[in-house]
Amino acid sequence: MVMADRPDVRTASAPIAAVDTLGLAQQFANAMVRVPFRRPWDGPAGLAHNLGQTVTREMVRTFMGYSSSLPIEEFRSIERGLDGLAKLALRPVVAAEGVTQEDAEVGGIPGVWYRPKDTTSIGCIVYLHGGGYVGTSPNMYAFFTARLAAVTQCDVFVADYRLAPEFPFPAGLDDAVAVASALLRDGQDPRTLFVAGDSGGGGLACSLVHHRRSRRLPHIGGVLLFSPEIDLRLDQPSISDNADKDILPWNIPTAAYLHGEDAGSAAVSAIDQDVRHWPPVYMTWGSDEMFRDSVRELADHLQAAEVPTVTSEADGMFHVYPILMPWAEASREVYRELGEFVRERVTEASELRSARRAAPTGARRTPRRAARPSRSATRNP
């Protein structure tokens, strides 16, 4: 259920939506005309990579800039059209990944299941899609989440959580908690349950982990973060230093989501959280993105707290590069690392279950595991 299909969300009339769609198409055409003037052949990598990166940057910036200039009801109408297009166009891509796609509800929250075919899943991932807390949908993430299901051998539920401005904080968090709680009630082993997200969805995943104990959720298997939006004060140097290199707009909107919540509150900004009780974390980001400094700071906090952490900063890459540039070598390395990270966590959970079964009655206390050394890397595209 895309936001426009919710009964309490307003949309534009068909004629206005059609005019807005034509306007978006014109803006995309203008973006393509700008590409050669960006001189992609002067980039640090090969021509194909530089050209792909330049085109991606222009198109995403164009969409964000144009959509944010529209009244919200017109944006919702365009979003519904793009959701329908993605659902139709990406279904064969999902099948080619060896993954099934099914609309469903979990805990009363609509979403889409992506499940690897012809294999037994080893875990479950709750994926919270990006979009700055205000946009996109599970269908628009079909390729990436299908790839995520394939490389991790996990069932992936992409939650269609409520978005701002119609539903500001904490509506999205409440929906994420409802999904995780329902899966656990239905028998999902918490040690093989993972929470994942990119951009605003990554920030929401961090909020879920932060509120885990207050919402009476058990310790889970791990967290997978892709360029998470985790400091809503937006006052880090990279916000301005990387504005000309990233895909994000220079005026990143947060007020609609916060709706009066303090941007520095640990409830919404993970760099202000106590991370000592976090589960293991996999996190990746690009050196050219505006959120770079805040993500680096979170990585430092996690490592100082001895949370088992795998981090990677891809040199010369922008926001959510594994999603927008899946063909890049840096992105392919992320997919390989994700599979390894999840398998390691699942193996640890299996070993712990075996140890508990083997322990004498009365001696089955869970030993505290020593934190594995954090592994970090800086990759070239």
C-alpha positions as CSV (number, residue, x, y, z in Angstrom):
1,M,0.0,0.0,0.0
2,V,1.7,3.2,-1.2
3,M,1.0,6.2,0.9
4,A,-1.5,7.6,-1.7
5,D,-3.7,4.5,-1.3
6,R,-4.2,5.1,2.4
7,P,-7.7,6.4,3.1
8,D,-6.6,9.4,5.1
9,V,-4.0,10.6,2.6
10,R,-5.0,13.3,0.1
11,T,-4.0,13.1,-3.5
12,A,-4.2,15.4,-6.5
13,S,-6.9,15.2,-9.2
14,A,-6.0,13.2,-12.3
15,P,-5.4,16.2,-14.6
16,I,-3.1,17.9,-12.1
17,A,-1.2,14.6,-11.6
18,A,-0.8,14.2,-15.4
19,V,0.6,17.8,-15.7
20,D,3.0,17.1,-12.8
21,T,4.1,13.9,-14.4
22,L,4.8,15.7,-17.7
23,G,6.7,18.3,-15.8
24,L,8.9,15.6,-14.1
25,A,9.6,14.1,-17.6
26,Q,10.7,17.5,-18.8
27,Q,13.0,17.9,-15.8
28,F,14.5,14.4,-16.5
29,A,15.2,15.5,-20.1
30,N,16.9,18.6,-18.8
31,A,19.0,16.5,-16.5
32,M,20.2,14.4,-19.3
33,V,21.2,17.5,-21.3
34,R,23.3,18.6,-18.4
35,V,25.3,15.4,-18.3
36,P,28.0,16.2,-20.8
37,F,28.6,19.6,-19.2
38,R,29.5,17.8,-16.0
39,R,32.5,16.4,-17.9
40,P,32.1,12.8,-16.7
41,W,35.2,11.8,-18.7
42,D,37.3,13.8,-16.1
43,G,36.3,11.6,-13.2
44,P,38.7,9.4,-11.1
45,A,37.5,6.1,-12.5
46,G,36.8,4.7,-16.0
47,L,34.5,6.4,-18.4
48,A,31.6,3.9,-17.9
49,H,31.7,4.3,-14.1
50,N,32.0,8.0,-14.3
51,L,29.2,8.3,-16.8
52,G,26.9,6.0,-14.8
53,Q,27.6,8.0,-11.6
54,T,27.0,11.3,-13.3
55,V,23.7,10.2,-14.9
56,T,22.5,8.7,-11.6
57,R,23.4,11.8,-9.6
58,E,21.6,14.1,-12.1
59,M,18.5,12.0,-12.3
60,V,18.1,11.5,-8.5
61,R,18.8,15.1,-7.7
62,T,16.3,16.1,-10.3
63,F,13.6,13.9,-8.9
64,M,14.2,15.1,-5.4
65,G,14.3,18.7,-6.3
66,Y,11.2,18.6,-8.4
67,S,9.1,16.4,-6.1
68,S,9.9,18.6,-3.0
69,S,8.7,21.7,-4.8
70,L,5.2,20.2,-5.2
71,P,2.3,20.3,-2.7
72,I,2.2,17.1,-0.8
73,E,-1.0,15.8,-2.5
74,E,0.6,16.2,-5.9
75,F,3.8,14.5,-4.7
76,R,1.7,11.5,-3.4
77,S,0.0,11.2,-6.8
78,I,3.4,11.0,-8.6
79,E,4.7,8.6,-6.0
80,R,1.7,6.3,-6.7
81,G,2.4,6.3,-10.4
82,L,6.1,5.5,-9.8
83,D,5.2,2.7,-7.4
84,G,2.9,1.1,-10.0
85,L,5.6,1.4,-12.6
86,A,8.2,-0.2,-10.3
87,K,5.9,-3.0,-9.4
88,L,5.3,-3.8,-13.0
89,A,8.8,-3.3,-14.4
90,L,10.9,-4.8,-11.6
91,R,8.9,-8.1,-11.1
92,P,11.0,-9.9,-13.8
93,V,14.1,-8.5,-12.2
94,V,13.1,-10.0,-8.9
95,A,12.4,-13.3,-10.5
96,A,15.8,-13.3,-12.2
97,E,17.4,-13.0,-8.7
98,G,15.8,-16.3,-7.8
99,V,13.4,-14.5,-5.4
100,T,9.6,-14.5,-4.9
101,Q,7.6,-11.3,-4.3
102,E,4.4,-11.2,-2.3
103,D,2.2,-8.4,-0.9
104,A,1.4,-9.1,2.7
105,E,0.7,-7.6,6.2
106,V,2.8,-8.3,9.3
107,G,1.5,-7.0,12.6
108,G,-1.2,-5.0,10.7
109,I,1.5,-3.2,8.7
110,P,1.4,-3.6,4.9
111,G,4.5,-4.5,3.0
112,V,6.2,-6.9,0.6
113,W,7.9,-10.2,1.3
114,Y,11.0,-11.1,-0.8
115,R,11.9,-14.8,-0.3
116,P,14.7,-16.8,-1.9
117,K,13.3,-19.6,-4.0
118,D,14.4,-23.3,-3.9
119,T,16.2,-22.9,-0.6
120,T,15.5,-22.8,3.1
121,S,15.9,-19.3,4.5
122,I,18.4,-19.0,7.3
123,G,16.9,-15.8,8.9
124,C,14.6,-12.9,8.5
125,I,15.3,-9.2,7.7
126,V,12.9,-6.4,8.4
127,Y,13.8,-3.7,5.8
128,L,12.9,-0.1,6.3
129,H,13.1,1.7,3.0
130,G,14.7,5.1,2.6
131,G,13.2,8.3,1.3
132,G,14.0,10.9,4.0
133,Y,11.1,9.7,6.2
134,V,8.7,11.3,3.6
135,G,8.7,9.2,0.4
136,T,9.2,6.1,-1.7
137,S,7.7,2.6,-1.2
138,P,8.6,-1.1,-0.9
139,N,8.0,-1.7,-4.7
140,M,10.6,1.0,-5.6
141,Y,13.2,-1.1,-3.7
142,A,12.3,-4.4,-5.3
143,F,15.7,-4.9,-7.0
144,F,17.8,-4.1,-4.0
145,T,15.7,-6.0,-1.5
146,A,15.5,-9.0,-3.9
147,R,19.3,-9.0,-4.1
148,L,19.5,-8.7,-0.3
149,A,17.3,-11.8,0.0
150,A,19.4,-13.7,-2.5
151,V,22.8,-12.9,-1.0
152,T,21.8,-13.4,2.6
153,Q,19.4,-16.3,2.1
154,C,17.0,-14.6,4.3
155,D,13.3,-13.8,4.0
156,V,13.0,-10.0,3.7
157,F,9.9,-8.0,4.7
158,V,9.9,-4.5,3.4
159,A,7.5,-2.6,5.6
160,D,5.3,0.1,4.1
161,Y,5.5,2.2,7.2
162,R,3.7,5.5,7.6
163,L,5.5,8.6,6.3
164,A,5.6,12.3,7.1
165,P,4.2,14.9,6.8
166,E,0.9,13.0,7.2
167,F,2.3,10.8,9.9
168,P,5.3,12.4,11.7
169,F,7.5,10.8,14.3
170,P,6.8,8.4,16.0
171,A,4.4,6.8,13.6
172,G,7.1,5.1,11.5
173,L,8.8,3.8,14.6
174,D,5.5,2.4,15.9
175,D,5.0,0.6,12.6
176,A,8.5,-0.9,12.7
177,V,8.0,-2.1,16.3
178,A,4.7,-3.7,15.3
179,V,6.4,-5.6,12.5
180,A,9.2,-6.9,14.6
181,S,6.9,-7.8,17.5
182,A,4.6,-9.7,15.2
183,L,7.4,-11.7,13.7
184,L,8.7,-12.6,17.1
185,R,5.3,-13.6,18.4
186,D,4.9,-15.9,15.3
187,G,8.1,-17.8,16.3
188,Q,10.9,-16.0,14.6
189,D,14.2,-16.6,16.5
190,P,15.4,-13.2,17.6
191,R,19.0,-14.3,17.1
192,T,18.3,-14.7,13.4
193,L,16.2,-11.6,13.0
194,F,17.9,-8.6,11.4
195,V,16.7,-5.0,11.0
196,A,18.0,-3.1,8.0
197,G,17.5,0.3,6.3
198,D,19.0,2.9,4.1
199,S,19.0,6.7,4.5
200,G,15.9,7.7,6.5
201,G,15.0,4.0,6.9
202,G,18.5,3.4,8.3
203,G,17.8,6.1,10.9
204,L,14.5,4.5,11.7
205,A,16.2,1.1,12.1
206,C,18.6,2.8,14.6
207,S,15.5,4.3,16.5
208,L,14.1,0.8,16.7
209,V,17.3,-0.6,18.2
210,H,17.4,2.4,20.6
211,H,13.8,1.7,21.8
212,R,14.2,-2.1,21.8
213,R,14.2,-2.5,25.6
214,S,11.5,0.1,26.3
215,R,9.3,-1.6,23.7
216,R,10.1,-5.0,25.3
217,L,11.9,-6.5,22.3
218,P,14.7,-9.0,22.8
219,H,18.3,-8.7,21.6
220,I,18.3,-9.4,17.8
221,G,20.8,-10.9,15.4
222,G,22.1,-7.7,13.9
223,V,21.6,-4.4,12.1
224,L,22.3,-3.6,8.4
225,L,22.7,0.1,7.6
226,F,23.3,1.8,4.2
227,S,24.1,5.5,4.4
228,P,21.8,5.9,7.4
229,E,20.4,9.4,8.2
230,I,21.3,9.5,11.9
231,D,21.9,13.1,12.8
232,L,18.9,15.3,12.1
233,R,20.6,18.4,13.2
234,L,22.5,18.3,9.9
235,D,25.4,20.4,11.3
236,Q,28.3,18.2,10.4
237,P,31.0,19.6,8.0
238,S,30.3,17.0,5.3
239,I,26.7,18.4,4.9
240,S,28.2,21.4,3.1
241,D,31.5,20.0,2.0
242,N,29.9,17.2,-0.1
243,A,26.8,19.0,-1.2
244,D,28.1,19.4,-4.8
245,K,29.1,15.7,-5.0
246,D,26.1,13.9,-3.4
247,I,22.7,13.0,-4.8
248,L,20.9,14.6,-1.9
249,P,19.4,18.2,-2.1
250,W,21.4,20.9,-0.4
251,N,18.3,21.7,1.7
252,I,17.5,18.3,3.2
253,P,14.0,18.4,4.8
254,T,13.5,17.1,8.3
255,A,10.9,19.3,9.9
256,A,8.0,17.4,8.5
257,Y,9.2,14.2,10.2
258,L,10.3,15.7,13.4
259,H,7.1,17.7,13.9
260,G,8.5,19.4,17.0
261,E,10.7,16.6,18.2
262,D,14.2,17.8,19.2
263,A,16.6,17.0,16.3
264,G,19.3,16.2,18.8
265,S,17.2,13.7,20.7
266,A,18.5,10.1,20.9
267,A,15.1,9.0,19.8
268,V,15.7,10.2,16.3
269,S,19.5,10.8,16.0
270,A,21.6,7.7,16.6
271,I,24.9,9.5,17.2
272,D,23.4,10.7,20.5
273,Q,22.4,7.2,21.6
274,D,24.0,4.9,24.1
275,V,25.1,2.1,21.8
276,R,26.6,-0.3,24.4
277,H,23.7,-2.7,24.1
278,W,23.4,-2.7,20.3
279,P,23.5,-6.0,18.4
280,P,26.3,-6.5,15.8
281,V,26.3,-4.0,13.0
282,Y,27.1,-3.9,9.3
283,M,27.3,-0.3,7.9
284,T,28.5,1.2,4.6
285,W,28.5,4.7,3.2
286,G,30.3,6.8,0.6
287,S,33.1,9.2,1.1
288,D,31.3,11.8,-1.1
289,E,28.0,11.8,0.7
290,M,26.6,14.5,2.9
291,F,26.0,12.2,5.8
292,R,29.6,10.9,5.8
293,D,30.7,12.6,9.0
294,S,27.7,11.6,11.1
295,V,28.1,7.9,9.9
296,R,31.8,8.0,10.7
297,E,30.9,9.2,14.2
298,L,28.4,6.4,14.8
299,A,31.0,3.9,13.6
300,D,33.5,5.3,16.1
301,H,30.9,5.1,18.9
302,L,30.1,1.5,18.1
303,Q,33.7,0.4,18.0
304,A,34.5,2.3,21.2
305,A,31.6,0.4,22.9
306,E,33.1,-2.9,21.5
307,V,30.0,-3.7,19.5
308,P,30.9,-6.2,16.8
309,T,31.0,-4.0,13.7
310,V,31.8,-4.2,10.1
311,T,32.1,-0.8,8.4
312,S,33.2,0.3,5.0
313,E,33.5,3.7,3.4
314,A,33.6,3.6,-0.4
315,D,35.9,6.2,-1.9
316,G,34.3,8.5,-4.4
317,M,30.8,7.2,-3.9
318,F,27.6,9.1,-2.9
319,H,24.6,8.3,-0.8
320,V,23.1,4.8,-0.9
321,Y,25.5,3.8,-3.7
322,P,24.8,0.0,-3.4
323,I,21.2,0.7,-4.3
324,L,21.6,3.3,-7.0
325,M,24.8,1.8,-8.6
326,P,24.5,-2.0,-8.2
327,W,26.9,-2.6,-11.0
328,A,29.9,-0.8,-9.3
329,E,32.6,-3.0,-7.9
330,A,32.2,-1.2,-4.5
331,S,28.5,-2.3,-4.5
332,R,29.3,-5.9,-5.5
333,E,31.7,-6.0,-2.5
334,V,28.9,-4.8,-0.2
335,Y,26.7,-7.7,-1.4
336,R,29.5,-10.2,-0.7
337,E,30.1,-8.7,2.8
338,L,26.4,-8.7,3.6
339,G,26.1,-12.5,2.9
340,E,29.2,-13.2,5.0
341,F,28.0,-10.9,7.9
342,V,24.6,-12.5,8.1
343,R,25.9,-16.1,7.8
344,E,28.4,-15.4,10.6
345,R,25.6,-14.2,12.9
346,V,23.3,-17.1,12.0
347,T,26.2,-19.5,12.7
348,E,26.8,-17.9,16.1
349,A,23.1,-18.3,16.9
350,S,23.2,-22.0,15.9
351,E,26.3,-22.6,18.0
352,L,24.7,-21.0,21.0
353,R,21.5,-23.1,20.6
354,S,23.7,-26.3,20.5
355,A,25.7,-25.2,23.5
356,R,22.5,-24.7,25.5
357,R,21.1,-28.1,24.5
358,A,24.3,-29.7,25.6
359,A,24.6,-27.9,28.9
360,P,23.5,-29.8,32.0
361,T,20.1,-28.8,33.5
362,G,20.6,-25.9,35.9
363,A,23.8,-24.8,34.2
364,R,22.2,-23.3,31.1
365,R,23.3,-19.7,31.5
366,T,24.1,-17.7,28.4
367,P,27.8,-16.8,28.4
368,R,28.7,-13.2,27.4
369,R,30.4,-13.4,24.0
370,A,33.6,-11.5,23.6
371,A,33.2,-8.8,21.0
372,R,34.9,-9.7,17.7
373,P,37.4,-7.2,16.5
374,S,35.7,-4.5,14.3
375,R,36.6,-4.7,10.6
376,S,36.7,-1.6,8.5
377,A,37.8,-0.8,5.0
378,T,37.9,2.1,2.5
379,R,37.2,0.9,-1.0
380,N,37.7,2.5,-4.4
381,P,34.8,2.4,-6.8
